[in-house]
Each structure stands twice: as C-alpha cells, then as structure tokens.
Amino acid sequence: MKKFALACTLGVVLSISSASAEDTVGYASYGGAYQQAVRKAFLDPITADHGIKIRDYSLQGGLPEVRAQVAAGAVEWDIVELYAGQCQQAANEGLLEPLDYTVIKNTAGIPKHLVADHWVGFTAYSTVLAYNKDVYKDNPPKSWADFFDVEKFPGTRALSGVSPAANLEIGLLAAGTPKDKIYPIDFDAAFKKLSEIKPNISVWWGTGAQAAQLAQSQEVDMLAIWAARIDAAIKEGAPYAYTMNQGVIDVECLIVPKGAPHKDAAMKVINYLTSPEYQANLPQYIPYGPINQDAFKTGKITPEQAENVVTSEKNLPLQIIIDKPFWAENGQKAQEMWDKFMQQ
C-alpha cells in the first residue's frame, strides 16, 4: 500500500510539473527598453488574464540563433520575434512551424501582407534621424540628405554597423531616391552613397543600448537610432530630438520555431499578442507602433501618445516600410556585401 501511495503521489507531482511546464511559454525578443515594454504591455497582462506563464529571453542575432536551435534539435523558445526579412527567410529554410489561424483569430486589423503562413506582424519600429538640439539649435537636420551633408551640418555622426537593412534604404533616401522607388534596392547606388559618408561616421553602433548611450553621453551630434531608444534617452535627460521624416519602418514578426516544446500554447499566446486590446497597451510604454490598426480604435491610445507612435495616421505616411519579401530573397547577399563594406 505504501508503494502504491508513493507511486500515486509521484504521479500527481509529475502531472502537476507537466501541466506547469506546459503553461509556461518561452518568448525571445530583443531586450532593452523595448522588451521591458512588451513585458508590461503584453506578457504580464496575458498571464494575469489567461493564466499562461511567459518566460522571456533576449536575442543576440535572431535568425542564426533560431537556426542553431532547430539544427541541434534543442529548441528552447516557443515564440520568437524576428525583423527585416528574417521571418520569411526562416520560413524558406524550413525552420518554422506553420501558424494555426484557427487559434490565431485577431488578424483583421493587420495588413494582409503581414499575415503569412509561418509568421505574422506584431509591432513596428522605426530607424529615425536624431540630433543634439544644443548643437543644431534652430537649424536641425530634417532628412537623410542633411545627415550626409557634412558641410551644411558639421558634427559627429553614428550609424548601425550590424546589418545592411535600413542602412541601404537610408543611403538611397540620402541620394534622393523617391520613397516609392527604393525597392528593389540598387545595391551599387546604395553602397556608393554610404561610402561617401563612411569617413565621417565616428561610431558604428552594435546594439540599441549602445546607440542610446551615444545620445545620453552626447558622444555624437546626430545618429540613426531606433525611435524607442532615442525616446527613452530623451526622457532620461539627453538634449536630443528626432524626426519621423524618412524614418525606415521595420516590422517585428512572431514565429514559432520548428520543434517548439509548447507549440499549442504558443498559438494561444500569439492570438493574444495580436489582439487590438493588448496592442493598444504598447504606446503607454514605448513609441513602437501597434501593427494591428484596430488598436487605434480601442480608445486606449490618446492623441498625445499617437504623436510619437510610428504607425499612427500622422506618422506612417512620412516613412517607408521595409520590404520583407525583398530582404528574404536578398538578405544573405546584402549581408555579405555589408560585411565587406565594413572591412574596407
């Protein structure tokens, strides 16, 4: 009887442990102010409302990490945020589970081209031109052409040194390419323009945190930086401003790696992550944009908040949206060219 009772007890414990593990979803994102905002706007409320525990992880590179976990057959994450063309590229490589749209039902307000078999749009962020107000006073740079004009706008500058995405678009915009003619990207023209500014780049930043620190320490006079990062730096006292004009919008998308340990729970969480009610929480914490446009109909986003949201009705037309299919097809080639460019 004692053995039977012990076995029953162990069975109950194992059952509880299994259920607890099944209710915990691993979620990987890009860290910093953005991930903190996602935690407050989405993850904590979802746990409170639906009882699904969500443990978050910080990404370093995104797609390479997903590729490595899937190849090793040791997938730790259930939901991963990726950007640029990485979502479709991961799908093309067979790294992803198909999304279950019988569970994920909150996609009506998401642009159709951001609802794919293996990924769905989640939030939007923008690479914007920021500048030190104390340096430029009443004559600040207003465009990427101004950023590249070192005679009219002297001063130290910084760009991202990690990826060609956004940088190539910035180069073409600086060269005068109309927004609707950016794609397909003319690599030669983009790199030619970037070569002009390269000697004047004081810092090629590697992370969003480093970019924000450049503003906080006033190490550079103007820089390309994610809107959320410069917004946070400004709130902490950095004497900077930024313009949404010619911002380069990218869309964070949600994917489920092939072999994810809690695939079914992941589909439920993605359904909540894409809902207008949770999406409308995001601008309370960070000026990243809800990708579900129905979020702006909930009444939760104030006009004051919408002023700094990259996907608001006012700001969206000022910017360009990165073409994900282009980057899915050309990302590897562009990265090889970028690495060579950075080494020259």
Secondary structure, DSSP 8 states (H G I E B T S, - for coil): -HHHHHHHHHHHHHHHHHHHHHTEEEEEE--HHHHHHHIIIIIHHHHHHH--EEEEEE-SSSHHHHHHHHHHT----SEEEE-TTHHHHHHHTT-B----TTT----TTS-GGGB-SS-EEEEEEEEEEEEEHHHHTTS---SHHHHH-TTTS-S-EEEE-S-STTHHHHHHHHTT--GGG--S--HHHHHHHHHHHGGGEEEEE-SHHHHHHHHHTT--SEEEEEHHHHHHHHHTT--EEEEEEEEEEEEEEEE-BTT-TTHHHHHHHHHHHTSHHHHTTGGGT---EESSGGGGGSS-S-HHHHTT-TTSTTTGGGSEE--HHHHHHHHHHHHHHHHHHHH-
